[in-house]
Amino acid sequence: MIRSDIRNIAIIAHVDHGKTTLVDGMLKQAKVFRDAASVGERILDTNALERERGITILAKNTAVTWNGVKINIVDTPGHADFGGEVERVLNMVDGALLLVDAVDGPMPQTRFVLRKALELGLRIIVVINKIDRPYARVSEVLNETFDLFVELGASDEQAEFPVIYAIGLEGHAGYTPDDIQPHLTPLFETILKEISGPEIDSEAPARLQVTTLEYDNYKGQIGVGRLLSGVLRRG
């Protein structure tokens, strides 16, 4: 059984290509926070070291609801030093947003995370981000990204990836670089269209793949993972 009301995605890219900023925008536009709430930038970077260094070190999990579909989002590290964290959490998702800076193009860590995602057969949505930067090379960067897919052995289906153009810092996106909308609706709609829901065998024994352990001051220890089969109920 495929759950049409759920999407599980990861956001992967080279460091500083805008993953965490884009997730911040998705959370805000999906009304996860009240309009009057005070929300700081880098919402998912809750670790003190992450805020100090301005990078994501540990994978974070969050969710938004768009048109009745729950989108579970994993924001993964983009720094090469934490590549093991990327590989571990990619097993939780069915697709990924691959962010590529419109000036820098594909970088070494982009190659690493893309190879892992392709090996797992994930459906990839390419997001050309920061297209408003001076000297943005939108067309060239898209071609470089396609060449990287081919070089890494992507299947024909994987190489025909959908593309979204974005200004993540402003929360803007579009289907073409000349038609950027003042919201992220094109990104949300592409996720729902291109990423399939998880396939669950509800009749099989319950199997939960736990990938992250967290601690909450009110709830205690929490395990975050993916339900591979069966059904979990509150005890």
CYANA upper distance limits for C-alpha pairs under 8 A (distance plus 0.5 A):
  1 MET  CA    199 GLU  CA      5.88
  1 MET  CA    200 ILE  CA      5.77
  1 MET  CA    201 ASP  CA      6.59
  1 MET  CA    202 SER  CA      8.17
  2 ILE  CA    197 GLY  CA      6.27
  2 ILE  CA    198 PRO  CA      6.03
  2 ILE  CA    199 GLU  CA      4.71
  2 ILE  CA    200 ILE  CA      6.64
  3 ARG  CA    197 GLY  CA      5.58
  3 ARG  CA    198 PRO  CA      6.08
  3 ARG  CA    199 GLU  CA      6.84
  3 ARG  CA    200 ILE  CA      7.78
  4 SER  CA     69 VAL  CA      8.10
  4 SER  CA    196 SER  CA      7.96
  4 SER  CA    197 GLY  CA      5.66
  4 SER  CA    198 PRO  CA      8.29
  5 ASP  CA     68 GLY  CA      7.39
  5 ASP  CA     69 VAL  CA      5.05
  5 ASP  CA     70 LYS  CA      6.63
  5 ASP  CA    197 GLY  CA      7.56
  6 ILE  CA     69 VAL  CA      6.03
  6 ILE  CA     70 LYS  CA      5.34
  6 ILE  CA     71 ILE  CA      6.37
  6 ILE  CA     72 ASN  CA      7.95
  6 ILE  CA    197 GLY  CA      5.91
  6 ILE  CA    198 PRO  CA      7.46
  7 ARG  CA     69 VAL  CA      7.81
  7 ARG  CA     70 LYS  CA      6.81
  7 ARG  CA     71 ILE  CA      5.23
  7 ARG  CA     72 ASN  CA      6.56
  7 ARG  CA     94 ASP  CA      7.94
  7 ARG  CA    191 ILE  CA      8.39
  7 ARG  CA    192 LEU  CA      7.75
  7 ARG  CA    195 ILE  CA      7.24
  7 ARG  CA    196 SER  CA      7.15
  7 ARG  CA    197 GLY  CA      5.49
  7 ARG  CA    198 PRO  CA      7.34
  8 ASN  CA     71 ILE  CA      6.49
  8 ASN  CA     72 ASN  CA      5.31
  8 ASN  CA     73 ILE  CA      6.78
  8 ASN  CA     92 MET  CA      7.87
  8 ASN  CA     93 VAL  CA      5.23
  8 ASN  CA     94 ASP  CA      6.09
  8 ASN  CA     95 GLY  CA      7.20
  8 ASN  CA    197 GLY  CA      7.70
  8 ASN  CA    198 PRO  CA      7.78
  9 ILE  CA     71 ILE  CA      7.80
  9 ILE  CA     72 ASN  CA      6.71
  9 ILE  CA     73 ILE  CA      5.71
  9 ILE  CA     74 VAL  CA      6.85
  9 ILE  CA     93 VAL  CA      5.62
  9 ILE  CA     94 ASP  CA      6.54
  9 ILE  CA     95 GLY  CA      5.42
  9 ILE  CA     96 ALA  CA      5.48
  9 ILE  CA     97 LEU  CA      7.68
  9 ILE  CA    195 ILE  CA      8.45
 10 ALA  CA     73 ILE  CA      6.18
 10 ALA  CA     74 VAL  CA      5.09
 10 ALA  CA     75 ASP  CA      6.47
 10 ALA  CA     76 THR  CA      7.44
 10 ALA  CA     90 LEU  CA      7.34
 10 ALA  CA     93 VAL  CA      6.91
 10 ALA  CA     95 GLY  CA      7.08
 10 ALA  CA     96 ALA  CA      5.07
 10 ALA  CA     97 LEU  CA      6.72
 11 ILE  CA     19 LYS  CA      6.80
 11 ILE  CA     73 ILE  CA      7.85
 11 ILE  CA     74 VAL  CA      6.79
 11 ILE  CA     75 ASP  CA      5.67
 11 ILE  CA     76 THR  CA      6.70
 11 ILE  CA     96 ALA  CA      6.14
 11 ILE  CA     97 LEU  CA      5.30
 11 ILE  CA     98 LEU  CA      6.71
 11 ILE  CA     99 LEU  CA      7.82
 12 ILE  CA     19 LYS  CA      7.42
 12 ILE  CA     75 ASP  CA      7.60
 12 ILE  CA     76 THR  CA      6.44
 12 ILE  CA     77 PRO  CA      7.88
 12 ILE  CA     78 GLY  CA      7.05
 12 ILE  CA     86 VAL  CA      8.49
 12 ILE  CA     96 ALA  CA      7.47
 12 ILE  CA     97 LEU  CA      6.74
 12 ILE  CA     98 LEU  CA      5.71
 12 ILE  CA     99 LEU  CA      6.86
 12 ILE  CA    110 THR  CA      8.16
 12 ILE  CA    113 VAL  CA      7.19
 12 ILE  CA    114 LEU  CA      8.48
 13 ALA  CA     17 HIS  CA      6.85
 13 ALA  CA     18 GLY  CA      8.49
 13 ALA  CA     19 LYS  CA      7.37
 13 ALA  CA     78 GLY  CA      5.91
 13 ALA  CA     98 LEU  CA      6.26
 13 ALA  CA     99 LEU  CA      5.59
 13 ALA  CA    100 VAL  CA      6.99
 13 ALA  CA    109 GLN  CA      7.39
 13 ALA  CA    110 THR  CA      5.76
 13 ALA  CA    113 VAL  CA      7.65
 14 HIS  CA     78 GLY  CA      5.18
 14 HIS  CA     79 HIS  CA      6.99
 14 HIS  CA     99 LEU  CA      8.29
 14 HIS  CA    100 VAL  CA      8.02
 14 HIS  CA    106 PRO  CA      8.30
 14 HIS  CA    107 MET  CA      6.72
 14 HIS  CA    108 PRO  CA      7.83
 14 HIS  CA    109 GLN  CA      5.51
 14 HIS  CA    110 THR  CA      5.62
 15 VAL  CA     55 ILE  CA      7.56
 15 VAL  CA     77 PRO  CA      8.00
 15 VAL  CA     78 GLY  CA      4.86
 15 VAL  CA     79 HIS  CA      5.65
 15 VAL  CA    109 GLN  CA      8.15
 16 ASP  CA     55 ILE  CA      7.80
 16 ASP  CA     78 GLY  CA      8.12
 17 HIS  CA     99 LEU  CA      7.03
 17 HIS  CA    100 VAL  CA      6.74
 17 HIS  CA    101 ASP  CA      5.82
 17 HIS  CA    129 ASN  CA      7.77
 18 GLY  CA     22 LEU  CA      6.58
 18 GLY  CA     99 LEU  CA      7.75
 18 GLY  CA    101 ASP  CA      8.37
 18 GLY  CA    129 ASN  CA      7.75
 18 GLY  CA    130 LYS  CA      8.48
 18 GLY  CA    168 GLY  CA      7.14
 18 GLY  CA    169 LEU  CA      8.27
 19 LYS  CA     23 VAL  CA      6.88
 19 LYS  CA     75 ASP  CA      7.43
 19 LYS  CA     99 LEU  CA      7.41
 20 THR  CA     24 ASP  CA      6.73
 20 THR  CA     42 ARG  CA      6.40
 20 THR  CA     43 ILE  CA      8.05
 20 THR  CA     44 LEU  CA      7.23
 20 THR  CA     45 ASP  CA      8.21
 20 THR  CA     56 THR  CA      8.04
 20 THR  CA     75 ASP  CA      7.19
 21 THR  CA     25 GLY  CA      6.97
 21 THR  CA     41 GLU  CA      7.74
 21 THR  CA     42 ARG  CA      6.51
 21 THR  CA    168 GLY  CA      6.78
 21 THR  CA    169 LEU  CA      6.59
 22 LEU  CA     26 MET  CA      6.82
 22 LEU  CA    168 GLY  CA      5.37
 22 LEU  CA    169 LEU  CA      7.29
 22 LEU  CA    171 GLY  CA      7.45
 23 VAL  CA     27 LEU  CA      6.67
 23 VAL  CA     44 LEU  CA      8.48
 23 VAL  CA     75 ASP  CA      8.00
 24 ASP  CA     28 LYS  CA      6.78
 24 ASP  CA     41 GLU  CA      7.44
 24 ASP  CA     42 ARG  CA      6.89
 24 ASP  CA     43 ILE  CA      6.39
 24 ASP  CA     44 LEU  CA      8.07
 25 GLY  CA     29 GLN  CA      6.57
 25 GLY  CA    168 GLY  CA      7.63
 25 GLY  CA    169 LEU  CA      8.06
 25 GLY  CA    170 GLU  CA      8.25
 25 GLY  CA    171 GLY  CA      5.72
 25 GLY  CA    184 LEU  CA      8.41
 26 MET  CA     30 ALA  CA      6.49
 26 MET  CA     64 VAL  CA      8.14
 26 MET  CA    171 GLY  CA      8.04
 26 MET  CA    184 LEU  CA      7.56
 27 LEU  CA     31 LYS  CA      6.91
 27 LEU  CA     32 VAL  CA      5.88
 27 LEU  CA     33 PHE  CA      7.76
 27 LEU  CA     63 ALA  CA      8.39
 27 LEU  CA     64 VAL  CA      6.84
 28 LYS  CA     32 VAL  CA      6.43
 28 LYS  CA     33 PHE  CA      6.56
 29 GLN  CA    183 HIS  CA      8.08
 29 GLN  CA    184 LEU  CA      7.93
 30 ALA  CA     64 VAL  CA      6.59
 30 ALA  CA     65 THR  CA      7.01
 30 ALA  CA     66 TRP  CA      7.07
 31 LYS  CA     35 ASP  CA      8.08
 32 VAL  CA     64 VAL  CA      7.16
 33 PHE  CA     37 ALA  CA      6.82
 33 PHE  CA     39 VAL  CA      8.24
 39 VAL  CA     43 ILE  CA      7.86
 42 ARG  CA     51 ARG  CA      8.34
 44 LEU  CA     60 LYS  CA      6.83
 44 LEU  CA     75 ASP  CA      8.21
 45 ASP  CA     50 GLU  CA      6.22
 45 ASP  CA     51 ARG  CA      6.54
 45 ASP  CA     55 ILE  CA      8.10
 45 ASP  CA     56 THR  CA      6.59
 45 ASP  CA     60 LYS  CA      8.50
 46 THR  CA     50 GLU  CA      7.49
 46 THR  CA     51 ARG  CA      7.46
 47 ASN  CA     51 ARG  CA      6.96
 48 ALA  CA     52 GLU  CA      6.71
 49 LEU  CA     53 ARG  CA      6.56
 50 GLU  CA     54 GLY  CA      6.06
 50 GLU  CA     55 ILE  CA      5.82
 50 GLU  CA     56 THR  CA      6.14
 50 GLU  CA     57 ILE  CA      6.78
 51 ARG  CA     55 ILE  CA      7.51
 55 ILE  CA     77 PRO  CA      8.06
 55 ILE  CA     78 GLY  CA      8.35
 55 ILE  CA     79 HIS  CA      8.24
 56 THR  CA     76 THR  CA      7.49
 56 THR  CA     77 PRO  CA      5.44
 56 THR  CA     78 GLY  CA      7.45
 56 THR  CA     79 HIS  CA      8.26
 57 ILE  CA     76 THR  CA      8.17
 57 ILE  CA     77 PRO  CA      5.65
 57 ILE  CA     78 GLY  CA      8.43
 57 ILE  CA     79 HIS  CA      8.05
 57 ILE  CA     82 PHE  CA      6.94
 58 LEU  CA     76 THR  CA      7.31
 58 LEU  CA     77 PRO  CA      6.71
 58 LEU  CA     82 PHE  CA      8.35
 58 LEU  CA     85 GLU  CA      7.31
 59 ALA  CA     74 VAL  CA      6.94
 59 ALA  CA     75 ASP  CA      6.12
 59 ALA  CA     76 THR  CA      5.02
 59 ALA  CA     77 PRO  CA      6.70
 59 ALA  CA     85 GLU  CA      7.19
 59 ALA  CA     86 VAL  CA      7.82
 59 ALA  CA     89 VAL  CA      7.77
 60 LYS  CA     74 VAL  CA      6.02
 60 LYS  CA     75 ASP  CA      5.80
 60 LYS  CA     76 THR  CA      7.20
 61 ASN  CA     72 ASN  CA      7.71
 61 ASN  CA     73 ILE  CA      6.29
 61 ASN  CA     74 VAL  CA      5.18
 61 ASN  CA     75 ASP  CA      7.13
 62 THR  CA     72 ASN  CA      6.47
 62 THR  CA     73 ILE  CA      5.81
 62 THR  CA     74 VAL  CA      7.09
 63 ALA  CA     70 LYS  CA      7.18
 63 ALA  CA     71 ILE  CA      5.93
 63 ALA  CA     72 ASN  CA      4.81
 63 ALA  CA     73 ILE  CA      6.04
 64 VAL  CA     70 LYS  CA      6.30
 64 VAL  CA     71 ILE  CA      5.78
 64 VAL  CA     72 ASN  CA      7.17
 64 VAL  CA     73 ILE  CA      8.34
 65 THR  CA     69 VAL  CA      5.88
 65 THR  CA     70 LYS  CA      4.88
 65 THR  CA     71 ILE  CA      6.43
 66 TRP  CA     70 LYS  CA      7.03
 66 TRP  CA     71 ILE  CA      7.85
 66 TRP  CA    188 PHE  CA      7.69
 69 VAL  CA    192 LEU  CA      8.40
 74 VAL  CA     89 VAL  CA      8.19
 76 THR  CA     85 GLU  CA      7.84
 76 THR  CA     86 VAL  CA      6.21
 76 THR  CA     89 VAL  CA      8.23
 77 PRO  CA     82 PHE  CA      6.77
 77 PRO  CA     83 GLY  CA      7.63
 77 PRO  CA     85 GLU  CA      7.54
 77 PRO  CA     86 VAL  CA      6.77
 78 GLY  CA     82 PHE  CA      7.98
 78 GLY  CA     83 GLY  CA      8.00
 78 GLY  CA     86 VAL  CA      8.48
 78 GLY  CA    109 GLN  CA      7.19
 79 HIS  CA     83 GLY  CA      7.35
 79 HIS  CA    109 GLN  CA      7.35
 80 ALA  CA    109 GLN  CA      6.41
 82 PHE  CA     86 VAL  CA      7.59
 83 GLY  CA     87 GLU  CA      7.04
 83 GLY  CA    112 PHE  CA      8.44
 83 GLY  CA    113 VAL  CA      8.22
 84 GLY  CA     88 ARG  CA      6.79
 85 GLU  CA     89 VAL  CA      6.95
 86 VAL  CA     90 LEU  CA      6.77
 86 VAL  CA    113 VAL  CA      7.54
 87 GLU  CA     91 ASN  CA      7.81
 87 GLU  CA    113 VAL  CA      7.96
 87 GLU  CA    116 LYS  CA      7.03
 88 ARG  CA    211 THR  CA      7.54
 89 VAL  CA     93 VAL  CA      8.06
 89 VAL  CA    211 THR  CA      7.05
 90 LEU  CA    116 LYS  CA      8.42
 90 LEU  CA    117 ALA  CA      7.39
 91 ASN  CA    120 LEU  CA      8.13
 92 MET  CA    211 THR  CA      8.38
 92 MET  CA    225 GLY  CA      7.25
 92 MET  CA    226 ARG  CA      6.13
 93 VAL  CA    122 LEU  CA      8.39
 94 ASP  CA    122 LEU  CA      6.15
 94 ASP  CA    123 ARG  CA      7.37
 94 ASP  CA    195 ILE  CA      7.30
 94 ASP  CA    196 SER  CA      7.39
 94 ASP  CA    197 GLY  CA      7.88
 94 ASP  CA    198 PRO  CA      7.30
 95 GLY  CA    122 LEU  CA      5.26
 95 GLY  CA    123 ARG  CA      5.08
 95 GLY  CA    124 ILE  CA      6.28
 95 GLY  CA    125 ILE  CA      8.30
 95 GLY  CA    195 ILE  CA      6.25
 95 GLY  CA    196 SER  CA      8.33
 96 ALA  CA    117 ALA  CA      8.15
 96 ALA  CA    122 LEU  CA      7.29
 96 ALA  CA    123 ARG  CA      6.91
 96 ALA  CA    124 ILE  CA      5.54
 96 ALA  CA    125 ILE  CA      6.74
 97 LEU  CA    124 ILE  CA      6.43
 97 LEU  CA    125 ILE  CA      5.37
 97 LEU  CA    126 VAL  CA      6.38
 97 LEU  CA    127 VAL  CA      7.07
 98 LEU  CA    114 LEU  CA      8.12
 98 LEU  CA    124 ILE  CA      7.10
 98 LEU  CA    125 ILE  CA      6.57
 98 LEU  CA    126 VAL  CA      5.32
 98 LEU  CA    127 VAL  CA      6.37
 99 LEU  CA    126 VAL  CA      6.64
 99 LEU  CA    127 VAL  CA      5.26
 99 LEU  CA    128 ILE  CA      6.51
 99 LEU  CA    129 ASN  CA      6.79
100 VAL  CA    104 ASP  CA      8.14
100 VAL  CA    105 GLY  CA      6.25
100 VAL  CA    106 PRO  CA      6.49
100 VAL  CA    110 THR  CA      8.31
100 VAL  CA    126 VAL  CA      7.93
100 VAL  CA    127 VAL  CA      6.74
100 VAL  CA    128 ILE  CA      5.57
100 VAL  CA    129 ASN  CA      6.36
100 VAL  CA    141 VAL  CA      8.37
101 ASP  CA    105 GLY  CA      5.85
101 ASP  CA    106 PRO  CA      7.94
101 ASP  CA    128 ILE  CA      6.53
101 ASP  CA    129 ASN  CA      5.58
101 ASP  CA    130 LYS  CA      6.47
101 ASP  CA    131 ILE  CA      8.17
102 ALA  CA    128 ILE  CA      6.27
102 ALA  CA    129 ASN  CA      6.23
102 ALA  CA    130 LYS  CA      6.23
102 ALA  CA    131 ILE  CA      5.80
102 ALA  CA    133 ARG  CA      8.01
102 ALA  CA    136 ALA  CA      5.60
102 ALA  CA    137 ARG  CA      6.06
102 ALA  CA    138 VAL  CA      5.85
102 ALA  CA    141 VAL  CA      6.68
103 VAL  CA    130 LYS  CA      8.36
103 VAL  CA    131 ILE  CA      8.30
103 VAL  CA    133 ARG  CA      7.74
103 VAL  CA    135 TYR  CA      6.93
103 VAL  CA    136 ALA  CA      5.11
103 VAL  CA    137 ARG  CA      6.00
103 VAL  CA    138 VAL  CA      8.03
103 VAL  CA    141 VAL  CA      7.95
104 ASP  CA    141 VAL  CA      8.35
105 GLY  CA    141 VAL  CA      5.47
105 GLY  CA    142 LEU  CA      8.45
105 GLY  CA    144 GLU  CA      7.51
105 GLY  CA    145 THR  CA      7.85
106 PRO  CA    110 THR  CA      6.16
106 PRO  CA    111 ARG  CA      7.58
106 PRO  CA    141 VAL  CA      7.83
106 PRO  CA    144 GLU  CA      7.45
106 PRO  CA    145 THR  CA      6.67
106 PRO  CA    148 LEU  CA      8.37
107 MET  CA    111 ARG  CA      7.06
108 PRO  CA    112 PHE  CA      7.12
109 GLN  CA    113 VAL  CA      6.77
110 THR  CA    114 LEU  CA      6.42
111 ARG  CA    115 ARG  CA      6.56
111 ARG  CA    148 LEU  CA      7.88
112 PHE  CA    116 LYS  CA      7.03
113 VAL  CA    117 ALA  CA      6.71
114 LEU  CA    118 LEU  CA      6.56
114 LEU  CA    149 PHE  CA      8.42
115 ARG  CA    119 GLU  CA      6.63
115 ARG  CA    152 LEU  CA      6.70
116 LYS  CA    120 LEU  CA      6.92
117 ALA  CA    121 GLY  CA      6.98
117 ALA  CA    122 LEU  CA      6.03
117 ALA  CA    124 ILE  CA      8.45
118 LEU  CA    122 LEU  CA      6.30
118 LEU  CA    123 ARG  CA      8.42
118 LEU  CA    154 ALA  CA      6.86
118 LEU  CA    158 GLN  CA      8.17
123 ARG  CA    158 GLN  CA      6.94
123 ARG  CA    161 PHE  CA      8.35
123 ARG  CA    194 GLU  CA      7.96
123 ARG  CA    195 ILE  CA      6.91
124 ILE  CA    158 GLN  CA      7.40
124 ILE  CA    161 PHE  CA      6.69
124 ILE  CA    162 PRO  CA      8.13
125 ILE  CA    161 PHE  CA      6.38
125 ILE  CA    162 PRO  CA      5.81
125 ILE  CA    163 VAL  CA      6.54
125 ILE  CA    164 ILE  CA      8.03
125 ILE  CA    191 ILE  CA      8.24
125 ILE  CA    194 GLU  CA      8.29
126 VAL  CA    161 PHE  CA      7.21
126 VAL  CA    162 PRO  CA      6.78
126 VAL  CA    163 VAL  CA      5.36
126 VAL  CA    164 ILE  CA      6.83
127 VAL  CA    163 VAL  CA      6.29
127 VAL  CA    164 ILE  CA      5.26
127 VAL  CA    165 TYR  CA      6.15
127 VAL  CA    166 ALA  CA      7.21
128 ILE  CA    138 VAL  CA      7.74
128 ILE  CA    141 VAL  CA      8.40
128 ILE  CA    142 LEU  CA      7.91
128 ILE  CA    163 VAL  CA      7.83
128 ILE  CA    164 ILE  CA      6.80
128 ILE  CA    165 TYR  CA      5.36
128 ILE  CA    166 ALA  CA      6.62
129 ASN  CA    165 TYR  CA      6.55
129 ASN  CA    166 ALA  CA      5.23
129 ASN  CA    167 ILE  CA      6.17
129 ASN  CA    168 GLY  CA      6.89
130 LYS  CA    136 ALA  CA      8.32
130 LYS  CA    166 ALA  CA      6.71
130 LYS  CA    167 ILE  CA      5.28
130 LYS  CA    168 GLY  CA      7.00
130 LYS  CA    169 LEU  CA      8.32
131 ILE  CA    136 ALA  CA      6.27
131 ILE  CA    137 ARG  CA      8.46
131 ILE  CA    138 VAL  CA      7.20
131 ILE  CA    165 TYR  CA      7.60
131 ILE  CA    166 ALA  CA      6.94
131 ILE  CA    167 ILE  CA      6.61
131 ILE  CA    177 PRO  CA      7.99
132 ASP  CA    136 ALA  CA      7.37
132 ASP  CA    167 ILE  CA      7.11
137 ARG  CA    141 VAL  CA      6.31
138 VAL  CA    142 LEU  CA      6.75
138 VAL  CA    177 PRO  CA      8.33
139 SER  CA    143 ASN  CA      6.85
140 GLU  CA    144 GLU  CA      6.65
141 VAL  CA    145 THR  CA      6.60
142 LEU  CA    146 PHE  CA      6.79
143 ASN  CA    147 ASP  CA      6.68
144 GLU  CA    148 LEU  CA      6.74
145 THR  CA    149 PHE  CA      6.89
146 PHE  CA    150 VAL  CA      6.94
146 PHE  CA    159 ALA  CA      7.35
147 ASP  CA    151 GLU  CA      6.59
148 LEU  CA    152 LEU  CA      6.62
149 PHE  CA    153 GLY  CA      7.01
149 PHE  CA    154 ALA  CA      5.88
149 PHE  CA    158 GLN  CA      8.43
149 PHE  CA    159 ALA  CA      6.59
150 VAL  CA    154 ALA  CA      6.00
150 VAL  CA    159 ALA  CA      7.40
154 ALA  CA    158 GLN  CA      6.11
154 ALA  CA    159 ALA  CA      6.31
155 SER  CA    159 ALA  CA      6.59
156 ASP  CA    160 GLU  CA      6.96
157 GLU  CA    161 PHE  CA      7.94
162 PRO  CA    190 THR  CA      8.36
162 PRO  CA    194 GLU  CA      8.37
163 VAL  CA    175 TYR  CA      7.45
164 ILE  CA    173 ALA  CA      7.31
164 ILE  CA    174 GLY  CA      6.42
164 ILE  CA    175 TYR  CA      5.71
164 ILE  CA    176 THR  CA      7.54
164 ILE  CA    186 PRO  CA      7.92
164 ILE  CA    187 LEU  CA      7.04
165 TYR  CA    173 ALA  CA      6.06
165 TYR  CA    174 GLY  CA      5.81
165 TYR  CA    175 TYR  CA      6.69
165 TYR  CA    176 THR  CA      6.71
165 TYR  CA    177 PRO  CA      6.20
165 TYR  CA    180 ILE  CA      7.86
166 ALA  CA    171 GLY  CA      8.16
166 ALA  CA    172 HIS  CA      6.17
166 ALA  CA    173 ALA  CA      4.65
166 ALA  CA    174 GLY  CA      6.90
166 ALA  CA    177 PRO  CA      8.44
166 ALA  CA    180 ILE  CA      7.76
167 ILE  CA    171 GLY  CA      6.67
167 ILE  CA    172 HIS  CA      5.66
167 ILE  CA    173 ALA  CA      6.76
168 GLY  CA    172 HIS  CA      6.69
168 GLY  CA    173 ALA  CA      8.11
170 GLU  CA    182 PRO  CA      8.47
171 GLY  CA    182 PRO  CA      7.48
171 GLY  CA    183 HIS  CA      6.15
171 GLY  CA    184 LEU  CA      6.52
172 HIS  CA    180 ILE  CA      6.95
172 HIS  CA    181 GLN  CA      6.12
172 HIS  CA    182 PRO  CA      5.25
172 HIS  CA    183 HIS  CA      5.05
172 HIS  CA    184 LEU  CA      5.88
173 ALA  CA    180 ILE  CA      5.68
173 ALA  CA    181 GLN  CA      5.92
173 ALA  CA    182 PRO  CA      7.45
173 ALA  CA    183 HIS  CA      6.65
173 ALA  CA    184 LEU  CA      5.63
173 ALA  CA    185 THR  CA      7.85
173 ALA  CA    186 PRO  CA      6.72
173 ALA  CA    187 LEU  CA      7.10
174 GLY  CA    179 ASP  CA      6.21
174 GLY  CA    180 ILE  CA      4.75
174 GLY  CA    181 GLN  CA      6.05
174 GLY  CA    184 LEU  CA      8.19
174 GLY  CA    186 PRO  CA      6.14
174 GLY  CA    187 LEU  CA      7.96
175 TYR  CA    179 ASP  CA      7.38
175 TYR  CA    180 ILE  CA      7.81
175 TYR  CA    186 PRO  CA      7.04
176 THR  CA    180 ILE  CA      7.38
181 GLN  CA    186 PRO  CA      8.46
184 LEU  CA    188 PHE  CA      6.92
185 THR  CA    189 GLU  CA      6.53
186 PRO  CA    190 THR  CA      6.61
187 LEU  CA    191 ILE  CA      6.79
188 PHE  CA    192 LEU  CA      6.97
189 GLU  CA    193 LYS  CA      6.69
190 THR  CA    194 GLU  CA      6.29
190 THR  CA    195 ILE  CA      8.49
191 ILE  CA    195 ILE  CA      6.04
192 LEU  CA    196 SER  CA      8.02
200 ILE  CA    227 LEU  CA      8.39
200 ILE  CA    228 LEU  CA      6.92
200 ILE  CA    229 SER  CA      5.89
200 ILE  CA    230 GLY  CA      7.77
201 ASP  CA    228 LEU  CA      8.26
201 ASP  CA    229 SER  CA      5.49
201 ASP  CA    230 GLY  CA      6.44
202 SER  CA    229 SER  CA      6.36
202 SER  CA    230 GLY  CA      4.73
202 SER  CA    231 VAL  CA      6.27
203 GLU  CA    229 SER  CA      8.21
203 GLU  CA    230 GLY  CA      6.25
203 GLU  CA    231 VAL  CA      8.46
204 ALA  CA    229 SER  CA      6.33
204 ALA  CA    230 GLY  CA      5.43
205 PRO  CA    229 SER  CA      6.89
205 PRO  CA    230 GLY  CA      5.43
205 PRO  CA    231 VAL  CA      8.33
206 ALA  CA    227 LEU  CA      8.02
206 ALA  CA    228 LEU  CA      7.92
206 ALA  CA    229 SER  CA      5.71
206 ALA  CA    230 GLY  CA      4.35
206 ALA  CA    231 VAL  CA      6.26
206 ALA  CA    232 LEU  CA      7.47
207 ARG  CA    227 LEU  CA      6.49
207 ARG  CA    228 LEU  CA      5.88
207 ARG  CA    229 SER  CA      5.80
207 ARG  CA    230 GLY  CA      6.97
208 LEU  CA    225 GLY  CA      7.09
208 LEU  CA    226 ARG  CA      6.17
208 LEU  CA    227 LEU  CA      4.92
208 LEU  CA    228 LEU  CA      6.26
208 LEU  CA    229 SER  CA      7.89
209 GLN  CA    225 GLY  CA      5.75
209 GLN  CA    226 ARG  CA      5.67
209 GLN  CA    227 LEU  CA      6.80
209 GLN  CA    228 LEU  CA      7.38
210 VAL  CA    223 GLY  CA      6.59
210 VAL  CA    224 VAL  CA      6.06
210 VAL  CA    225 GLY  CA      4.52
210 VAL  CA    226 ARG  CA      7.03
211 THR  CA    223 GLY  CA      8.03
211 THR  CA    224 VAL  CA      6.60
211 THR  CA    225 GLY  CA      5.63
211 THR  CA    226 ARG  CA      8.45
212 THR  CA    223 GLY  CA      6.40
212 THR  CA    224 VAL  CA      5.56
212 THR  CA    225 GLY  CA      7.05
213 LEU  CA    221 GLN  CA      7.57
213 LEU  CA    222 ILE  CA      6.25
213 LEU  CA    223 GLY  CA      5.16
213 LEU  CA    224 VAL  CA      6.71
214 GLU  CA    221 GLN  CA      6.28
214 GLU  CA    222 ILE  CA      5.56
214 GLU  CA    223 GLY  CA      6.86
214 GLU  CA    224 VAL  CA      8.17
215 TYR  CA    219 LYS  CA      8.15
215 TYR  CA    220 GLY  CA      5.92
215 TYR  CA    221 GLN  CA      4.86
215 TYR  CA    222 ILE  CA      6.28
216 ASP  CA    220 GLY  CA      5.33
216 ASP  CA    221 GLN  CA      6.66
216 ASP  CA    222 ILE  CA      7.58
227 LEU  CA    231 VAL  CA      8.47
